[in-house]
Amino acid sequence: MKMKSLQDALYNWLTIKVVSDSRPDDTAAKETVDLFEEILVSDYRLSNIVITTDEVMYYVTFHQDGESKKQRFPREVIEVMLDQINGEPDKYCNFPAEEE
């Protein structure tokens, strides 16, 4: 799966990462984070990805082809999915890993 742009890939990864971080038992969210991280590393050659926040923004800093770069995303845009899940938790059950 190839994202149209690095910004799209970072947005999708960050959105689900925020969900996954707040729902550590949600294996589906974790698997999706892993998928997007693979895209960021393989397709866009990112490393050293770090997230920071303030009251208004999420900042993602990373290295790409030897250069340090930074992108920012409004919190309200990134947290939409998490807010939706928290607002209607019965629609978004956690699916823990299956026991083998």
N, C-alpha and C positions, 0 to 999 in steps of 0.2 A: 504494500500500500504506500503510495507516494503522495505526500502532501503538496499542494500547489506552491506553498511558500514556507520559508522558515518561520515567519510570523504565525501562519496558520498552525504549523506543527507545535510551536511553543505554546500557543493559546490552548490548543486541545490538550496537550500534556499538562499544562499548569492547571487547567480547569479540573481535570480528573485527579491530579495529584492532591489538590486541596480537598477533594471529596475523600480520596483514599486516606490521607493523613488524619482526617477527622473520623473516619470509620475503619479502624485498623482490622476489624474482622471481615470486612467486605472483600472477599477474594476476587470477585469480578472487577472491582475498581482497581485492585492491585495489579491484576493481569493486564488491564488496559493501560495503566501507567507504564508497566514494563514494555508493552508494545510501542507506545509513543517514545519511550526512552531509546528503544532500539532504532526507531526512525531518526531521532535526533542524532544519534551516534553514527549510524551507518550512512544515511542519506545526506546528512548535513555536516558530518564530521565535527560534532560538538564534544567538548570535554569540560571538566571542572564546572559543571552547571550548579549555580547557587541561587537560591531564592531569598530575597529580603522584602520586607513590607514596611509601609507606614500607614497612616490612617486612610490614605486615598489610593495608593498604588501598590502593585506587586512589581518588583524589579527582578529580572532574571539576568544574571551575568554569566558569561561562558567564554570559553576559548574556541575559536574556529580558525583553522589553518594558521595557528601560531599567533593570532590576534585576539586580544581581549575585547569583548563586545558586551553591550547591555541593551535589553529591551524592557519596556514597561507596559503594564496593562492596568486599567482601572479595576479596583477591587470589586465594584458592583458588577462588572461584566464577568469577571472570573468566578465570583461567588454565586452566580445565578443558579447553577446546577445544585450546589450545596444547599442554598436557601430553599429550592424546590423540594429537595429530599427531606430537609428538616421540617418543612411545612406540611408534608403529606407522607410521614414515615411508613404508613401502612402500604403505600404503593411501591416502596423501595426496600424490600427485605434484604438483609445481608444473606449472602450465600457462602457460608464457610466452606473451607476445603472439605472434600469428601474423604472419609476415612477409608483407608485401603485394607 
